[in-house]
Amino acid sequence: MPETSSQTGEIYDVIVVGASFAGLSFASVAAARGLRVLVLEKDAEIGGVVRTTGVLFSDVLDVTDVPARYLMNSVRRIQLRATGRAEPIAISASAYRFYMVDVTGMLRWMAEEAQARGAMVRPGAAFLDATRDADGLMQVTFGALPEHEAKGVVPPGTRETARARMLIGADGPRSTVAERVGLDQNTQFLAGAEWLVEGVPVDQETFYLIMDQEMAPGYCMWLAPHGAMAALGVAGNLRKFNPTESLRAAQKRFGEVVDMSQMQVVKRKAGTIPVGGRLRRVYRDDAKGRALLLGDAAGLCGAATGGGIYPALISGKLAAQAVANEILNGVPGAVKGYLRDLPQAGRLGHYLQIEDWLRWALNSLGSNADIAAFYGLFGTPEGYQALQRTLLETPIIGMDSGFFGMIRTLLSQHPRIYGSAVRMAWQRMKTRA
């Protein structure tokens, strides 16, 4: 049980904001290490509001033993179409590379695992504010969202306080924790929208992508198996397109691939995706507060390849080890050491560098003619091999600067194919590596 304080509220070692992949992985490991953990989740149910497609790299199985019941579809083929190119690029592998995951089920399972290890999980409790008291503890205020009060989920005016030695912000791309305690915040986003649909006979092992600068500027449209249904989605640079209009256009465009005539929308979801890269100031321990950001809140997102769950789980687990060492074992600088060493964990740093390069490349494509030219690189034998290796064959732990070497080789062989902008992005990433 948590301690109590005569000053105000119960005392925990850590309060985690957000029952996300990052937040729950942190809570589970932290509780197993002996920390007293409280998880605050603003939604009324864990996994009740899903904003992600749920693409899971097979690498996730290296760090979390996901029960098979949450792995809905196994994917080993990708078909990529670019507006302006007549023929699609189709790559495949014998081994499965991606899974379409039951996000709600997996998050609820993770919450149960954290609770079984001693963490307390509070759905319907939205983080409101945090200050650091004179004794060094964080005083955290939380309560119900107004819409939950209006629906009678919780009594109106419910507000509570609790105190903790550290606050963890795992509350998504627009982190309230980051805002309240003065840490870096994401400023670059994609807007994403997705329909879960019935009546579409999509291949159960294939992920279909369409690149179109007008309908999905800076990203793509997708059609993928999703259990017994299909996921039709689109994402693009925020405020540069209308996601709903693009989804309607996507229905027509994918009609060239599969029969969409009987499509019925079962569920709609939308959200923002951070694409500005890993944030620098994600931890503080001073008079303002003692707080650490994880997952999307820290800019740890693999948007370009759809692998955001992997860095969330890695950061959550490793941060929990560091926080336990600092709080319980009295190891000074353990959290700073975690931040320093994180890029080496599972080759996460190399993976995020590749993500950053791809983001620069996608943002540099100003028209469908640019897209067709850029993807012309991958229509060559060398480009096809690079795409195959990057998306389907190379595990994250094996990603290294060799990727940039392959791209450099392609550009040297095809200097007219959008060379200057892509080479500039490659040079930037080489400098930062």
Backbone torsions as a table, in degrees:
resi	resn	phi	psi	omega
1	MET	NA	145.2	177.7
2	PRO	-68.7	155.0	176.1
3	GLU	-70.7	165.1	172.7
4	THR	-117.4	156.9	-178.0
5	SER	-127.2	139.9	176.7
6	SER	-69.9	-16.8	-178.0
7	GLN	-77.3	-57.9	177.0
8	THR	-175.6	137.3	169.9
9	GLY	69.3	171.3	175.5
10	GLU	-81.9	156.3	-177.6
11	ILE	-111.4	125.0	175.1
12	TYR	-115.9	161.9	171.0
13	ASP	-71.8	-42.5	-176.6
14	VAL	-141.1	136.8	168.3
15	ILE	-112.3	123.4	-179.0
16	VAL	-103.4	126.8	177.8
17	VAL	-101.5	111.7	178.5
18	GLY	112.0	111.2	174.6
19	ALA	-85.8	61.1	-178.6
20	SER	-98.4	-178.6	175.2
21	PHE	-59.9	-42.8	179.0
22	ALA	-68.9	-46.2	-176.3
23	GLY	-64.8	-42.6	-177.8
24	LEU	-75.2	-34.4	176.1
25	SER	-65.9	-39.2	175.4
26	PHE	-62.2	-49.1	-175.4
27	ALA	-60.9	-40.3	-177.7
28	SER	-64.7	-47.8	-179.5
29	VAL	-69.7	-40.6	-179.4
30	ALA	-61.9	-43.6	178.9
31	ALA	-65.8	-38.7	178.3
32	ALA	-64.4	-29.4	178.2
33	ARG	-80.8	-6.0	176.7
34	GLY	106.4	4.3	177.3
35	LEU	-77.6	145.6	173.2
36	ARG	-86.3	116.8	-168.3
37	VAL	-123.2	133.6	171.3
38	LEU	-120.3	127.4	177.3
39	VAL	-107.8	124.8	177.0
40	LEU	-103.9	127.1	177.9
41	GLU	-127.2	122.4	-174.9
42	LYS	-68.9	-30.7	-179.5
43	ASP	-72.8	152.4	-174.6
44	ALA	-67.0	-25.4	178.9
45	GLU	-132.9	145.6	175.2
46	ILE	-65.1	127.3	-178.3
47	GLY	71.5	12.1	-177.3
48	GLY	-71.7	-31.9	177.6
49	VAL	-116.9	111.8	-177.7
50	VAL	-106.4	127.8	-177.9
51	ARG	-117.2	4.6	-178.0
52	THR	-118.6	152.0	176.7
53	THR	-65.7	-36.1	179.7
54	GLY	91.0	42.4	175.2
55	VAL	-85.6	124.2	-175.6
56	LEU	-117.2	115.7	172.6
57	PHE	-60.7	145.3	174.4
58	SER	-60.2	-22.7	178.5
59	ASP	-60.8	-24.9	180.0
60	VAL	-59.2	-31.0	-179.5
61	LEU	-66.7	-14.7	175.6
62	ASP	-74.7	-25.3	-175.0
63	VAL	-114.6	-17.5	178.8
64	THR	-143.8	126.0	-179.0
65	ASP	-83.1	81.7	-175.5
66	VAL	-70.8	124.7	177.3
67	PRO	-57.5	141.7	-175.3
68	ALA	-59.4	-26.7	-176.6
69	ARG	-65.8	-16.6	179.3
70	TYR	-97.2	-5.1	177.4
71	LEU	-94.8	93.9	-169.6
72	MET	-74.8	-46.0	-176.9
73	ASN	-134.1	140.8	176.3
74	SER	-104.5	128.3	-172.5
75	VAL	-117.6	129.8	175.6
76	ARG	-136.0	11.3	176.9
77	ARG	-133.4	140.8	175.0
78	ILE	-129.5	129.5	175.5
79	GLN	-115.0	119.1	-174.1
80	LEU	-114.0	124.4	177.2
81	ARG	-118.7	138.8	176.6
82	ALA	-121.2	129.2	178.7
83	THR	-57.4	128.9	-177.7
84	GLY	101.7	-10.9	175.9
85	ARG	-111.7	129.5	-173.7
86	ALA	-69.9	-41.8	-173.5
87	GLU	-103.5	139.4	176.0
88	PRO	-74.1	160.6	170.9
89	ILE	-102.4	119.5	-177.6
90	ALA	-116.8	122.3	176.7
91	ILE	-119.7	152.9	-177.8
92	SER	-154.0	161.3	177.6
93	ALA	-144.2	156.7	178.2
94	SER	-74.6	-35.4	179.8
95	ALA	-89.2	144.9	177.5
96	TYR	-67.5	137.9	-179.6
97	ARG	-111.1	-33.8	-178.9
98	PHE	-125.8	157.9	169.2
99	TYR	-129.9	143.5	168.5
100	MET	-91.9	119.0	-169.9
101	VAL	-105.4	147.6	170.7
102	ASP	-75.7	93.9	-172.8
103	VAL	-63.0	-46.1	180.0
104	THR	-59.4	-48.1	-179.3
105	GLY	-62.6	-42.0	-177.9
106	MET	-67.0	-42.1	178.9
107	LEU	-64.5	-39.2	178.8
108	ARG	-68.2	-36.2	175.6
109	TRP	-64.3	-43.2	178.8
110	MET	-63.2	-37.9	177.3
111	ALA	-64.6	-41.0	177.5
112	GLU	-63.8	-39.7	177.5
113	GLU	-62.8	-43.2	179.2
114	ALA	-64.1	-41.8	179.0
115	GLN	-65.7	-38.8	179.1
116	ALA	-62.7	-26.1	179.2
117	ARG	-91.1	-0.5	173.6
118	GLY	115.4	-5.6	179.4
119	ALA	-74.2	148.9	173.7
120	MET	-101.3	127.0	-178.0
121	VAL	-114.8	124.7	-176.3
122	ARG	-119.0	94.1	171.9
123	PRO	-72.2	158.6	-179.1
124	GLY	72.8	18.8	-179.1
125	ALA	-123.2	100.7	-177.1
126	ALA	-89.0	133.0	175.0
127	PHE	-66.0	132.6	-178.5
128	LEU	-114.9	-42.9	-177.7
129	ASP	-165.4	164.7	177.4
130	ALA	-153.3	138.3	174.4
131	THR	-136.3	158.9	178.2
132	ARG	-102.1	125.2	-179.2
133	ASP	-78.8	169.8	-178.6
134	ALA	-62.5	-27.3	179.5
135	ASP	-82.7	3.5	176.9
136	GLY	93.7	-9.8	-179.6
137	LEU	-82.5	148.4	174.7
138	MET	-85.2	126.0	173.7
139	GLN	-96.7	118.4	-172.6
140	VAL	-113.3	128.1	177.1
141	THR	-105.8	134.7	-179.7
142	PHE	-147.9	161.8	-178.8
143	GLY	-173.8	-168.5	-176.7
144	ALA	-83.9	149.2	171.0
145	LEU	-69.0	147.6	179.9
146	PRO	-54.7	-37.5	-178.8
147	GLU	-68.3	-30.1	176.8
148	HIS	-72.7	-36.0	175.9
149	GLU	-65.0	-42.1	-178.7
150	ALA	-64.0	-34.2	-179.6
151	LYS	-83.8	-2.6	179.9
152	GLY	79.1	13.1	179.0
153	VAL	-64.6	-38.0	177.0
154	VAL	-136.7	158.1	177.3
155	PRO	-62.8	146.2	179.9
156	PRO	-66.1	149.5	176.9
157	GLY	74.1	14.8	-179.1
158	THR	-71.3	120.0	176.6
159	ARG	-137.9	138.2	178.9
160	GLU	-135.1	161.5	172.7
161	THR	-130.3	150.2	173.0
162	ALA	-146.4	160.7	-178.1
163	ARG	-121.6	150.2	-177.1
164	ALA	-150.5	156.1	177.0
165	ARG	-76.0	-23.5	177.5
166	MET	-152.7	147.8	177.7
167	LEU	-110.9	132.6	178.5
168	ILE	-112.6	123.8	177.1
169	GLY	-99.3	102.7	175.2
170	ALA	-122.0	43.5	-169.5
171	ASP	-106.9	34.5	166.9
172	GLY	88.1	-178.0	-171.8
173	PRO	-64.5	-30.7	176.8
174	ARG	-106.9	73.7	-170.5
175	SER	-72.5	121.1	174.7
176	THR	-70.9	-33.8	177.2
177	VAL	-60.2	-46.9	179.2
178	ALA	-58.3	-42.0	-179.8
179	GLU	-65.0	-44.9	-174.0
180	ARG	-71.6	-33.3	-176.4
181	VAL	-104.7	4.6	172.5
182	GLY	76.9	36.2	174.3
183	LEU	-98.3	170.3	-179.9
184	ASP	-60.8	147.2	178.2
185	GLN	-125.4	149.2	175.6
186	ASN	-63.6	138.6	179.0
187	THR	-123.7	-12.4	179.7
188	GLN	-116.2	129.4	-173.9
189	PHE	-138.6	153.3	159.4
190	LEU	-99.9	147.7	169.8
191	ALA	-99.1	129.9	-178.7
192	GLY	-123.5	146.3	175.7
193	ALA	-144.3	146.4	-176.3
194	GLU	-148.8	142.1	171.4
195	TRP	-111.8	133.0	166.6
196	LEU	-90.7	125.3	-169.7
197	VAL	-127.8	153.1	173.6
198	GLU	-111.4	162.9	175.7
199	GLY	82.3	15.1	179.7
200	VAL	-115.9	113.0	-176.5
201	PRO	-80.1	64.7	-177.1
202	VAL	-77.3	145.2	176.5
203	ASP	-62.4	134.0	-172.3
204	GLN	-76.3	-8.0	-178.9
205	GLU	-121.5	14.6	-174.7
206	THR	-124.6	136.4	174.0
207	PHE	-106.9	120.3	-178.1
208	TYR	-101.2	132.6	-179.8
209	LEU	-128.6	142.9	172.9
210	ILE	-129.3	126.0	176.2
211	MET	-97.2	122.2	179.8
212	ASP	-148.0	115.4	-173.5
213	GLN	-67.4	-25.7	-179.7
214	GLU	-83.4	-41.5	-177.6
215	MET	-84.5	-27.3	-178.3
216	ALA	-145.0	70.4	-174.7
217	PRO	-63.4	120.2	178.0
218	GLY	85.5	2.1	177.9
219	TYR	-152.5	-127.8	-173.8
220	CYS	-162.1	174.2	169.1
221	MET	-108.5	149.5	-177.4
222	TRP	-141.5	154.2	173.1
223	LEU	-136.5	124.6	-173.6
224	ALA	-144.7	152.2	174.0
225	PRO	-65.3	146.2	179.9
226	HIS	-146.2	80.1	-173.6
227	GLY	66.9	-128.9	177.7
228	ALA	-83.6	-4.3	-178.2
229	MET	-111.8	-163.9	175.5
230	ALA	-136.3	153.7	177.2
231	ALA	-109.8	120.6	176.5
232	LEU	-110.4	116.0	-173.5
233	GLY	-139.0	168.5	178.3
234	VAL	-152.4	147.4	172.9
235	ALA	-147.5	150.0	179.6
236	GLY	-164.0	174.4	-178.5
237	ASN	-59.8	131.4	-175.9
238	LEU	-55.5	135.7	177.1
239	ARG	69.3	12.0	177.8
240	LYS	-109.8	1.2	178.6
241	PHE	-161.3	169.8	177.3
242	ASN	-106.5	108.0	-175.2
243	PRO	-57.9	-38.8	-178.8
244	THR	-65.8	-44.2	177.5
245	GLU	-62.5	-39.0	179.9
246	SER	-67.8	-34.4	176.3
247	LEU	-64.1	-39.8	177.2
248	ARG	-65.0	-39.8	176.6
249	ALA	-66.2	-36.8	179.1
250	ALA	-62.8	-38.3	178.2
251	GLN	-58.3	-41.6	179.5
252	LYS	-70.9	-42.5	-177.3
253	ARG	-65.5	-41.5	-179.9
254	PHE	-74.2	-12.0	173.4
255	GLY	-64.2	-17.1	174.9
256	GLU	-78.8	-11.8	-176.8
257	VAL	-106.1	-48.6	179.4
258	VAL	-134.7	166.8	179.4
259	ASP	-75.1	110.7	179.9
260	MET	-103.5	6.8	-171.6
261	SER	-67.8	-24.9	-178.3
262	GLN	-103.6	16.6	-176.2
263	MET	-65.3	134.5	174.8
264	GLN	-131.2	129.7	-178.8
265	VAL	-79.6	125.1	179.6
266	VAL	-99.1	-38.3	-176.8
267	LYS	-150.4	144.5	177.3
268	ARG	-117.7	141.6	175.4
269	LYS	-147.5	158.8	-177.5
270	ALA	-156.4	162.0	178.9
271	GLY	-179.2	179.0	177.1
272	THR	-111.0	151.1	-176.7
273	ILE	-126.0	122.0	179.5
274	PRO	-73.6	135.0	-177.7
275	VAL	-133.3	17.2	-179.5
276	GLY	-87.8	-0.9	-179.9
277	GLY	90.4	178.1	-177.5
278	ARG	-62.8	127.0	179.3
279	LEU	-75.1	150.5	-175.2
280	ARG	-87.1	-47.8	-174.7
281	ARG	-100.6	87.7	-177.0
282	VAL	-115.6	7.1	-179.0
283	TYR	-144.7	140.1	172.5
284	ARG	-146.0	149.3	175.3
285	ASP	-146.0	83.9	-177.6
286	ASP	-151.0	-165.6	-177.3
287	ALA	-63.2	-27.8	179.9
288	LYS	-70.1	-36.7	-180.0
289	GLY	169.9	171.6	173.5
290	ARG	-126.7	101.7	-170.7
291	ALA	-149.4	153.2	-179.5
292	LEU	-139.4	135.1	178.0
293	LEU	-98.7	145.4	179.8
294	LEU	-133.3	161.2	172.3
295	GLY	59.8	-139.7	-179.3
296	ASP	-56.8	-35.0	-179.9
297	ALA	-60.8	-27.4	178.8
298	ALA	-97.1	7.2	-178.3
299	GLY	77.6	14.4	180.0
300	LEU	-88.4	81.1	-175.6
301	CYS	-137.4	133.7	178.2
302	GLY	-102.2	63.6	-173.2
303	ALA	-64.8	-40.3	-173.2
304	ALA	-63.3	-31.3	179.4
305	THR	-112.3	4.8	177.5
306	GLY	72.1	26.5	-174.9
307	GLY	-111.4	38.5	-175.1
308	GLY	-68.6	-24.1	-177.4
309	ILE	-69.6	-35.2	-177.6
310	TYR	-60.7	-54.7	178.8
311	PRO	-63.8	-28.6	177.2
312	ALA	-63.4	-46.2	-179.0
313	LEU	-67.7	-42.5	179.8
314	ILE	-61.0	-50.1	-176.7
315	SER	-64.6	-38.8	-180.0
316	GLY	-63.3	-47.3	-177.5
317	LYS	-66.5	-45.9	-177.1
318	LEU	-70.8	-36.9	177.5
319	ALA	-63.0	-38.3	179.2
320	ALA	-62.0	-40.2	177.0
321	GLN	-61.8	-44.1	-178.1
322	ALA	-66.9	-43.5	-179.3
323	VAL	-64.6	-39.8	177.4
324	ALA	-62.8	-41.0	178.3
325	ASN	-64.2	-38.5	-177.7
326	GLU	-75.2	-43.9	-175.5
327	ILE	-79.9	-47.3	-174.4
328	LEU	-88.5	-39.9	-176.8
329	ASN	-94.0	-6.4	177.8
330	GLY	67.7	30.7	179.6
331	VAL	-84.7	109.4	-178.8
332	PRO	-68.9	140.7	176.5
333	GLY	75.4	12.3	-178.0
334	ALA	-64.3	-39.1	-179.4
335	VAL	-69.1	-40.2	176.7
336	LYS	-63.8	-35.2	176.3
337	GLY	-65.0	-38.8	175.8
338	TYR	-59.1	-45.9	-179.1
339	LEU	-64.5	-36.6	179.2
340	ARG	-68.8	-38.6	-173.4
341	ASP	-91.0	-11.9	-175.3
342	LEU	-53.7	-42.0	-178.9
343	PRO	-59.5	-23.8	179.6
344	GLN	-84.3	-13.3	-177.2
345	ALA	-74.6	117.2	-180.0
346	GLY	58.7	26.6	-177.0
347	ARG	56.1	32.2	-176.2
348	LEU	-61.8	-35.9	179.7
349	GLY	-62.2	-43.1	177.9
350	HIS	-64.5	-41.2	178.9
351	TYR	-60.5	-44.7	-178.7
352	LEU	-69.9	-29.4	174.4
353	GLN	-65.5	-41.9	177.0
354	ILE	-63.8	-41.5	176.3
355	GLU	-58.4	-44.6	-179.1
356	ASP	-63.2	-41.8	178.3
357	TRP	-62.3	-46.7	-180.0
358	LEU	-61.6	-38.3	178.7
359	ARG	-63.1	-43.4	177.2
360	TRP	-61.5	-41.9	-179.3
361	ALA	-63.9	-45.7	-178.9
362	LEU	-64.3	-39.1	179.6
363	ASN	-71.1	-20.4	-179.2
364	SER	-82.0	-13.6	-178.5
365	LEU	-82.8	106.0	-172.9
366	GLY	-90.8	-10.5	-176.7
367	SER	-152.5	169.3	176.6
368	ASN	-66.8	-27.6	175.2
369	ALA	-65.7	-39.0	176.1
370	ASP	-63.4	-42.8	180.0
371	ILE	-60.8	-46.8	-179.3
372	ALA	-60.9	-39.6	179.8
373	ALA	-68.5	-44.5	-179.0
374	PHE	-62.0	-46.3	-179.1
375	TYR	-74.5	-10.8	170.2
376	GLY	-62.6	-27.4	175.1
377	LEU	-56.5	-40.9	-175.1
378	PHE	-83.6	-2.6	172.6
379	GLY	-85.1	-11.2	176.0
380	THR	-81.3	158.8	178.1
381	PRO	-56.3	-41.3	-179.8
382	GLU	-68.2	-41.5	179.7
383	GLY	-67.8	-38.9	177.4
384	TYR	-60.5	-42.5	179.4
385	GLN	-63.4	-41.1	179.4
386	ALA	-63.6	-43.1	179.5
387	LEU	-65.0	-44.4	179.7
388	GLN	-59.5	-48.2	-177.5
389	ARG	-65.8	-43.1	-175.1
390	THR	-67.6	-45.3	-172.8
391	LEU	-89.7	-30.2	-171.2
392	LEU	-120.1	-20.5	-170.4
393	GLU	-114.6	-39.9	-173.2
394	THR	-84.0	118.7	174.8
395	PRO	-67.3	156.0	-177.8
396	ILE	-57.2	-38.6	-178.6
397	ILE	-63.7	-17.3	-179.8
398	GLY	-99.6	-0.6	-179.0
399	MET	-73.4	134.1	-179.9
400	ASP	-151.2	-168.5	-177.3
401	SER	-66.4	-8.7	176.6
402	GLY	-58.7	-28.7	177.3
403	PHE	-59.5	-45.9	-178.7
404	PHE	-67.5	-31.0	175.9
405	GLY	-64.2	-40.2	178.0
406	MET	-63.8	-43.3	179.9
407	ILE	-64.5	-41.7	179.2
408	ARG	-61.1	-40.3	178.8
409	THR	-63.0	-43.0	178.9
410	LEU	-61.3	-45.2	-178.0
411	LEU	-65.5	-35.7	179.7
412	SER	-68.1	-29.2	179.7
413	GLN	-83.3	-22.7	-178.3
414	HIS	-132.9	66.7	-172.1
415	PRO	-65.3	-20.3	-178.0
416	ARG	-84.6	-10.5	-175.6
417	ILE	-86.4	85.3	175.3
418	TYR	50.3	40.4	-171.2
419	GLY	-65.6	-46.5	-168.9
420	SER	-63.4	-49.2	-176.9
421	ALA	-67.5	-41.7	-179.1
422	VAL	-68.7	-38.6	177.8
423	ARG	-64.6	-35.8	177.9
424	MET	-63.3	-43.3	178.0
425	ALA	-64.5	-41.6	178.9
426	TRP	-62.6	-41.3	179.8
427	GLN	-63.8	-38.2	177.7
428	ARG	-60.8	-45.1	-178.4
429	MET	-69.7	-34.6	177.9
430	LYS	-63.5	-38.9	-179.6
431	THR	-67.1	-37.9	-176.8
432	ARG	-81.0	-18.2	-176.1
433	ALA	-64.2	NA	NA
